[in-house]
Amino acid sequence: MSSHQESKDELERLIRESRRKSKEIIRRSSNLLQWGQYMTDLADASEKVMEYPSPSSIDWEPIIDSWRYANEQQNEILVSVGSVSIQTAMASGSAATYAMTDFAKPNNLVRFVSIDKQDKARAAAEQLSQVIDRLAEKNTVSSLLRQYGLTSAAPEQKSPAELFETAWAAFEKPVTGRSPAATSLIPMRECINGTIAALLRRRPRQEPAKSQQAKITSLGSQLSGDSVSSWAIQSLAERWTSLVDELSDSKQKDFSREEWRDCLWRASLFLMELLQSLDQSKMK
């Protein structure tokens, strides 16, 4: 991207285009009603936060790529509803949602806005936060973990499904008012690690995959849905490399409640997108 403003303009264009396509999807397919409505709400809320100044340090490229991926999947739906994988379409929505999490922080947004617009900017960020919270809802991820059979574990160990529930329970009902984020984010890290390990064992062809990025790339190369793009798998691999470090940092870093929630959001959305991007029929 050549400039901050050109990048922002491109992102706004993709958001507007996504909203238009989402509305068309709602009209054309009752089976996709819930997902189409969610993407409409996400586009509406995202466009509102785009009305306000953004920090010059933002890396626009992955955000734009996430919305481009969502638009491509919507194109597939609009061309032929019957031939596209609904699960893959939902994965693209998870990717776009993950990309917008930094814009859902009111304090981040208002510091670049004049005083007379701060209330509206804060409201826009809070609206986007509420929309993201709907997709990152823990029951959706729990259902996916059960669908993939990730509810069992070796003796004296917890399954990915149990670790996921532990992570959210520690956030929602902390033992004390000062319970550290590590009580939640470390179980979430182990949940995703356990999920990845289980999925690697289900590859039809075993191959070396030592690094975090290589593990996701291997899963994508052998198990991804037919309409999942190579960009989507590469994006997942890169995000997991940084996300696993963020989750691990909770042992040393003093997370605020907002930072804790945001990290849980990203981890839940990552896990959701990963599982939605895979085809169980390709697993052994």
C-alpha positions in Angstrom: 0.0 0.0 0.0 1.4 3.4 -1.0 0.0 5.6 1.7 -1.9 5.6 5.0 -4.9 7.3 3.4 -4.9 5.2 0.3 -4.8 2.1 2.5 -7.6 3.3 4.7 -9.7 4.2 1.6 -9.1 0.7 0.2 -10.2 -0.9 3.4 -13.3 1.3 3.6 -14.2 0.3 0.0 -13.9 -3.4 0.8 -16.0 -3.0 3.9 -18.7 -1.2 2.0 -18.6 -3.9 -0.8 -18.8 -6.6 1.8 -21.9 -5.1 3.4 -23.6 -4.8 0.0 -22.8 -8.5 -0.8 -23.9 -9.6 2.7 -27.3 -8.0 2.2 -27.6 -9.8 -1.1 -26.7 -13.1 0.5 -29.4 -12.5 3.1 -32.0 -12.1 0.3 -30.8 -15.1 -1.7 -30.2 -17.8 0.9 -32.2 -18.4 4.0 -29.6 -21.1 4.9 -27.0 -18.3 5.2 -29.2 -15.9 6.9 -27.4 -15.8 10.3 -24.0 -15.6 8.8 -25.0 -13.0 6.2 -26.6 -10.9 9.0 -23.5 -11.1 11.1 -21.3 -9.9 8.3 -23.7 -7.0 7.6 -23.5 -6.0 11.3 -19.7 -6.4 11.2 -19.4 -4.2 8.1 -21.7 -1.6 9.6 -19.8 -1.4 12.8 -16.4 -1.5 11.1 -17.3 1.3 8.7 -18.3 3.5 11.6 -14.9 3.2 13.3 -13.3 4.0 9.9 -14.9 7.5 10.2 -12.3 8.4 12.8 -8.5 9.0 12.5 -6.4 5.9 12.8 -2.8 5.5 14.2 -0.2 5.8 11.5 1.4 2.6 12.9 -1.4 0.4 11.8 -0.4 -2.4 9.4 -3.2 -2.2 6.8 -2.1 -5.0 4.6 -3.4 -8.0 6.7 -6.6 -6.2 7.6 -7.3 -5.5 3.9 -6.3 -9.0 2.9 -8.8 -10.4 5.5 -11.7 -8.3 4.1 -10.6 -9.2 0.5 -10.8 -12.9 1.5 -14.3 -12.4 3.0 -15.4 -10.6 -0.2 -14.0 -13.5 -2.4 -16.1 -16.0 -0.4 -19.1 -13.8 -0.7 -18.6 -13.7 -4.4 -18.7 -17.5 -4.5 -21.9 -17.5 -2.5 -23.5 -14.9 -4.8 -22.5 -16.9 -7.9 -23.9 -20.2 -6.7 -25.2 -20.6 -3.2 -25.4 -24.4 -3.5 -21.8 -25.0 -4.5 -19.9 -23.0 -1.8 -19.0 -24.4 1.6 -20.9 -22.5 4.3 -18.2 -23.5 6.8 -15.5 -21.9 4.6 -17.5 -18.8 4.2 -17.8 -18.6 8.0 -14.1 -19.0 8.3 -13.6 -15.9 6.1 -15.9 -14.0 8.4 -13.8 -15.1 11.4 -10.7 -13.8 9.6 -12.2 -10.4 8.9 -13.5 -10.2 12.6 -10.0 -11.0 13.9 -8.6 -8.2 11.7 -10.9 -5.7 13.3 -10.2 -6.4 17.0 -7.8 -3.5 17.4 -10.5 -1.1 16.2 -12.9 -2.3 18.9 -10.8 -0.6 21.7 -12.5 2.7 22.6 -9.3 4.1 24.2 -7.3 3.4 21.1 -9.8 5.2 18.9 -10.6 8.3 20.9 -7.0 9.4 21.4 -6.8 10.4 17.7 -10.2 12.2 17.7 -11.1 15.8 18.6 -12.9 16.2 21.9 -16.2 17.0 20.2 -16.2 13.7 18.4 -14.9 11.4 21.1 -18.3 10.3 22.4 -19.4 9.1 18.9 -16.0 7.5 18.3 -16.2 5.6 21.6 -19.8 4.5 20.8 -18.6 3.3 17.3 -15.8 1.2 18.9 -18.2 -0.2 21.5 -20.7 -1.2 18.8 -17.9 -3.0 16.9 -16.9 -4.7 20.2 -20.4 -6.0 20.7 -20.6 -7.4 17.2 -17.2 -9.1 17.6 -18.3 -10.5 20.9 -21.2 -12.2 19.2 -19.0 -14.2 16.8 -16.3 -14.9 19.4 -19.1 -16.4 21.6 -17.6 -19.4 23.4 -20.5 -21.8 22.7 -19.8 -21.6 19.0 -16.2 -22.7 19.5 -17.2 -25.3 22.1 -19.5 -26.8 19.5 -16.8 -26.9 16.9 -14.4 -28.6 19.3 -17.0 -31.3 20.0 -17.7 -31.7 16.3 -14.1 -32.5 15.8 -14.0 -34.9 18.7 -11.6 -32.8 20.8 -13.3 -33.8 24.1 -11.0 -36.6 25.2 -7.5 -36.6 26.6 -4.9 -38.8 28.2 -5.3 -39.7 31.9 -4.7 -36.8 34.2 -4.8 -34.3 31.3 -7.5 -32.0 30.0 -8.9 -32.1 26.5 -8.9 -29.1 24.3 -12.6 -28.7 24.9 -12.0 -28.7 28.7 -9.1 -26.3 28.4 -11.2 -23.9 26.3 -14.0 -23.9 29.0 -11.3 -23.4 31.7 -9.9 -20.4 29.9 -13.2 -18.6 29.6 -14.4 -19.5 33.1 -11.2 -18.0 34.6 -12.0 -14.8 32.8 -15.7 -14.6 33.5 -15.5 -15.8 37.2 -12.0 -15.1 38.5 -11.1 -16.7 41.8 -10.2 -13.3 43.2 -10.5 -9.8 41.8 -6.7 -9.9 41.1 -6.6 -13.3 39.4 -3.8 -13.0 36.8 -4.6 -13.4 33.1 -2.3 -16.4 33.0 -5.0 -18.5 34.8 -7.0 -18.1 31.5 -4.5 -17.5 28.7 -2.2 -20.3 29.4 -5.1 -22.9 29.3 -6.2 -21.2 26.1 -2.7 -21.7 24.6 -2.7 -25.3 25.7 -6.2 -25.7 24.2 -5.0 -24.5 20.8 -1.7 -26.5 21.0 -3.7 -29.6 21.9 -6.1 -29.0 19.0 -3.2 -28.6 16.5 -1.5 -31.7 17.9 -4.7 -33.8 17.5 -5.3 -32.5 14.0 -1.7 -33.2 12.9 -2.2 -36.9 14.0 -5.2 -37.0 11.6 -3.3 -36.0 8.5 -3.5 -38.7 5.9 0.3 -38.2 5.3 2.7 -37.6 8.1 5.4 -35.1 7.4 7.8 -33.0 9.5 6.3 -29.8 11.0 8.5 -28.5 13.8 7.7 -24.8 13.9 4.4 -23.3 14.9 4.0 -21.9 11.4 4.9 -25.2 9.7 2.3 -27.0 11.7 -0.5 -24.8 10.5 0.8 -24.9 6.9 0.9 -28.7 7.0 -2.7 -28.9 8.2 -3.8 -26.5 5.5 -1.9 -28.3 2.7 -3.5 -31.6 3.6 -6.8 -30.9 5.3 -8.2 -27.5 4.2 -11.5 -27.2 2.4 -11.4 -27.0 -1.4 -12.5 -23.3 -1.4 -10.0 -22.2 1.3 -7.3 -20.0 -0.3 -3.6 -20.4 0.2 -3.6 -16.9 1.6 -6.0 -17.9 4.3 -3.8 -20.7 5.5 -0.7 -18.5 5.4 -2.5 -15.9 7.4 -3.5 -18.4 10.0 0.1 -19.7 10.2 1.5 -16.2 10.7 -1.1 -15.2 13.3 -0.6 -18.3 15.3 3.2 -17.6 15.5 2.5 -14.3 17.1 -0.6 -15.3 19.1 1.1 -18.2 20.9 3.8 -15.7 22.1 1.1 -13.3 23.3 -0.7 -16.0 25.2 2.6 -17.1 26.8 3.5 -13.5 27.8 0.6 -13.6 30.2 3.0 -15.4 32.7 5.1 -12.2 33.0 2.9 -9.4 31.8 0.2 -7.7 33.9 -2.8 -7.7 31.5 -5.7 -5.3 32.1 -9.2 -6.8 31.9 -9.6 -5.3 28.4 -6.3 -6.7 27.2 -7.2 -10.1 28.7 -10.6 -10.1 26.9 -9.1 -9.0 23.6 -6.5 -11.8 23.8 -9.3 -14.4 24.5 -11.2 -12.9 21.6 -8.3 -13.4 19.2 -7.6 -16.9 20.4 -11.2 -17.9 20.1 -11.5 -16.4 16.6 -8.3 -18.1 15.6 -9.5 -21.5 16.8 -12.8 -21.0 15.2 -11.3 -20.0 11.8 -8.8 -22.9 11.9 -11.5 -25.5 12.4 -13.9 -23.9 9.9 -11.1 -24.0 7.3 -10.6 -27.7 7.5 -12.5 -30.6 5.8 -13.2 -33.5 8.2 -13.7 -35.9 5.2 -10.0 -35.5 4.4 -8.9 -36.7 7.9 -7.9 -40.2 8.7 
